[in-house]
Amino acid sequence: MNEETNTVQEITELREQIITYEKIIEDLSAPIIPSIVPETILVPLTGALSVGRFMHIQNKIVKRISANNILTVVFDFTDISTLAVEENMGYELLSEKINELVSVLQLMGTETIFVGFSPEFAQNLILSNVSNFTQIRAFTNFREGLRYLLDQKGMEIVYKK
C-alpha cells in the first residue's frame, strides 16, 4: 500500500506541474509589448493559432486595455505560417475571430492595426468569404505600421547627430 500511495502522490504532483507549465506556456504564447508610441501595445503572434489560443490572446488584451488606457493594438502576423492556420483553425474561422476581435476592441474605443500578412495569407483570408476586411487597417510590416501611428500621433523619430 505504501508503494501505491507514493505512486498516486507522484502522479498528482506531476499533474500539478503540468498545469503550472501549461499556464506558463499560455502566457508566453500571447506576449503583449508596450510600444514606444504612447497608449499603444504590440502583440506579436507566432506559431500555430487555435481558437482557444486566439480567445486567450483576446481576453488578455481586453484586460490590458481596460487597465492601461490603451488606444491602439498592433497585431503582427509575420511569423504565422499559412500551413499552421490551415491545419489548426482554417481561414474561415480565423477571419471570423479577427472580425470579432476588431469589433470588441472597437467597442472599447481601441484601434486595431494588423501588420505582416504575407501575400498568400492575405489572399486566403479574403477567399474565405467570411467578412468585409475593408474596415481593417493593415500594413506590410511593423515599420510601416509604426510610421502610420507616429504620423497619427503627430510624432516623428529624430536621429541624434
C-alpha positions as CSV (number, residue, x, y, z in Angstrom):
1,M,0.0,0.0,0.0
2,N,2.9,2.4,0.8
3,E,4.2,2.0,-2.7
4,E,0.8,2.6,-4.2
5,T,0.4,5.8,-2.1
6,N,3.7,7.0,-3.3
7,T,2.8,6.4,-7.0
8,V,-0.6,8.2,-6.6
9,Q,1.2,11.1,-4.9
10,E,3.8,11.3,-7.7
11,I,1.1,11.3,-10.3
12,T,-0.8,14.1,-8.5
13,E,2.4,16.1,-8.3
14,L,3.2,15.6,-11.9
15,R,-0.4,16.7,-12.9
16,E,0.1,19.8,-10.9
17,Q,3.4,20.5,-12.6
18,I,1.8,20.0,-16.0
19,I,-1.0,22.5,-15.1
20,T,1.7,25.0,-14.0
21,Y,3.7,24.6,-17.1
22,E,0.6,24.8,-19.3
23,K,-0.2,28.2,-17.7
24,I,3.4,29.4,-18.3
25,I,3.2,28.3,-22.0
26,E,-0.2,30.0,-22.4
27,D,1.1,33.3,-21.0
28,L,4.2,33.1,-23.2
29,S,2.1,32.4,-26.3
30,A,0.4,35.8,-26.0
31,P,3.1,38.4,-25.3
32,I,2.0,42.0,-25.1
33,I,4.7,44.5,-25.6
34,P,4.4,48.2,-24.7
35,S,5.3,50.3,-27.8
36,I,7.4,53.5,-28.0
37,V,4.2,55.1,-29.3
38,P,2.1,56.2,-26.3
39,E,-1.0,54.2,-25.5
40,T,-0.1,51.5,-27.9
41,I,0.8,47.8,-27.5
42,L,2.3,45.3,-29.9
43,V,1.1,41.7,-30.0
44,P,3.5,39.6,-32.0
45,L,1.9,36.3,-33.0
46,T,4.0,33.2,-33.7
47,G,3.4,29.6,-34.3
48,A,0.0,27.9,-34.7
49,L,-3.2,29.7,-33.9
50,S,-6.1,27.8,-32.5
51,V,-9.5,29.0,-31.3
52,G,-8.5,28.6,-27.7
53,R,-5.2,30.4,-28.1
54,F,-6.9,33.2,-30.1
55,M,-9.5,33.6,-27.3
56,H,-6.8,33.6,-24.7
57,I,-5.0,36.4,-26.6
58,Q,-8.2,38.4,-26.9
59,N,-9.1,38.1,-23.2
60,K,-5.5,39.1,-22.2
61,I,-5.6,42.2,-24.5
62,V,-9.1,43.2,-23.3
63,K,-7.9,43.1,-19.7
64,R,-4.8,45.1,-20.5
65,I,-6.8,47.8,-22.4
66,S,-9.2,48.3,-19.6
67,A,-6.4,48.6,-17.0
68,N,-4.0,50.8,-19.0
69,N,-5.8,53.2,-21.3
70,I,-4.6,51.6,-24.5
71,L,-5.9,53.3,-27.6
72,T,-4.1,51.2,-30.3
73,V,-3.3,47.5,-30.6
74,V,-0.9,46.3,-33.3
75,F,-1.1,42.6,-34.2
76,D,2.0,41.3,-36.0
77,F,1.2,38.2,-38.1
78,T,4.7,38.0,-39.6
79,D,5.5,34.6,-38.0
80,I,2.2,32.9,-38.5
81,S,2.5,30.1,-41.1
82,T,-0.2,29.6,-43.6
83,L,0.1,25.8,-43.2
84,A,-0.4,26.1,-39.5
85,V,-3.6,28.1,-40.0
86,E,-4.9,25.6,-42.5
87,E,-4.2,22.7,-40.1
88,N,-5.5,24.2,-36.9
89,M,-8.4,26.5,-37.4
90,G,-8.7,27.3,-41.1
91,Y,-9.1,30.7,-42.7
92,E,-12.9,31.0,-42.4
93,L,-12.8,30.6,-38.6
94,L,-9.7,32.8,-38.3
95,S,-11.3,35.6,-40.3
96,E,-14.4,35.3,-38.1
97,K,-12.2,35.6,-35.0
98,I,-10.3,38.5,-36.4
99,N,-13.6,40.4,-37.0
100,E,-14.9,39.6,-33.6
101,L,-11.6,40.9,-32.1
102,V,-11.7,44.1,-34.1
103,S,-15.4,44.6,-33.0
104,V,-14.6,44.0,-29.3
105,L,-11.7,46.4,-29.4
106,Q,-13.7,49.0,-31.4
107,L,-16.4,49.0,-28.8
108,M,-13.7,49.7,-26.2
109,G,-12.5,52.7,-28.2
110,T,-9.3,51.0,-29.3
111,E,-8.0,51.0,-32.9
112,T,-6.7,47.7,-34.3
113,I,-3.8,47.6,-36.7
114,F,-2.5,44.4,-38.4
115,V,1.0,44.0,-39.9
116,G,2.9,41.2,-41.5
117,F,0.2,39.4,-43.6
118,S,2.1,37.6,-46.3
119,P,0.5,37.7,-49.8
120,E,-0.6,34.1,-49.5
121,F,-2.0,34.7,-46.0
122,A,-3.9,37.8,-47.2
123,Q,-5.4,36.0,-50.2
124,N,-6.5,33.1,-48.2
125,L,-8.3,35.3,-45.7
126,I,-10.1,37.2,-48.5
127,L,-11.0,34.0,-50.3
128,S,-12.6,32.6,-47.1
129,N,-15.5,35.0,-48.0
130,V,-16.4,35.4,-44.4
131,S,-16.4,39.1,-43.9
132,N,-15.6,42.5,-45.1
133,F,-11.9,43.3,-44.5
134,T,-12.2,46.9,-45.7
135,Q,-12.6,48.1,-42.1
136,I,-9.3,46.6,-41.1
137,R,-6.2,48.8,-41.2
138,A,-3.2,46.7,-42.3
139,F,0.4,47.3,-43.3
140,T,3.0,45.2,-44.9
141,N,5.3,45.2,-41.9
142,F,5.7,46.7,-38.5
143,R,7.9,49.6,-39.7
144,E,5.1,50.8,-42.0
145,G,2.5,50.4,-39.2
146,L,4.8,52.4,-36.8
147,R,5.2,55.2,-39.4
148,Y,1.4,55.4,-39.6
149,L,1.0,55.5,-35.9
150,L,3.7,58.2,-35.4
151,D,2.0,60.3,-38.1
152,Q,-1.4,59.9,-36.4
153,K,0.0,61.0,-33.1
154,G,1.9,63.9,-34.6
155,M,5.3,62.3,-33.7
156,E,8.4,61.6,-35.5
157,I,11.7,59.8,-35.0
158,V,14.6,62.2,-34.8
159,Y,18.1,60.8,-35.3
160,K,20.8,62.1,-33.0
161,K,23.8,63.8,-34.6
